[in-house]
């Protein structure tokens, strides 16, 4: 079971995970691969839990005014803000934006350019769930690749990262060609009102909580079921996984069973997780992968309401 446990303090981040990682506004950040490799371009990125789950879970931390450049994905990308304030911006010009805070969630549509930036005054952290065992590659706007090359960073035609100030291009490789202006036109653009239906803002949670037992409540963010019960999700977006948030101050849930790959990670509070004969305290930012068909018991004993995120393959 220890192979399925990811204590955040034990994770090894990449400090240069993507091609734009040396640019001002993008270099003071860390990328974590918790479950699966994610979409990091750093081939040396440490992966804590490598077994396939049909989704990837990662995290990113950044200092103020740092984050990602405009990019696109071919699979789902869901951001769960753990701490700080984050500015999400999108479109080929990056003109539309939304500020999200701790507990807020955004599920980004595919085939659109998006970026994010720490809009707070101290280091912030987000969790990121990506669809599929292989979430594919990142597509960057040509302007991002051009600016990155000025710092020595580039992508090869197999999408691996190379530092041209330290290494020569391998004889069997070439530099990746940026997408054309015609290809850029094929990407979708959304205005703020269209994106807001993909956003859950934490202060509205009380309107969506459903009682599971005397001491536990659930908020269904994505997907329409948890265990054998059906729920209406706040965000109607087909990501390939469900996202449920459990809330309690002092309580227990016993005999949970998950029939598909599932991970749990603590948003707030120290959760006692018992899986068959294994027992662990899951502290904030810690993650555990739950074996299929195992017997799971959850308990919490706190002075404050605590939150546990649960992601399950649909």
Buried (B, 14 or more C-beta within 10 A) or exposed (E): BEEBBBBBEEBEBBEBBBBBBBBEBBBBBBBBBBBBBBBBBBEEBBBBBEEEBBBBBBBBBBBBBBBBBBBBBBBBBBBBBBBBBBBBBBBBEBEBBBEBBBBBBBBBBBEBBBBBBBBBEEBBBBBBBBBBBBBBBBBBBBEBBEBBBEBEBBBBEEBBBBBEEEEEEEEEEEBBEBBEEEEBEEBBEBEEEEBEEBBBBBEEBEEBBEEBEEBBBBBBBBBEBBBEEEBEBBBEBEBBBBBBBBBBBEBBBEEBEBEBBBBBBBBBBBBBBBBEEBEBEBBBBBBBBBBEEBEBBBBBBBEEBBBBBBBBBB
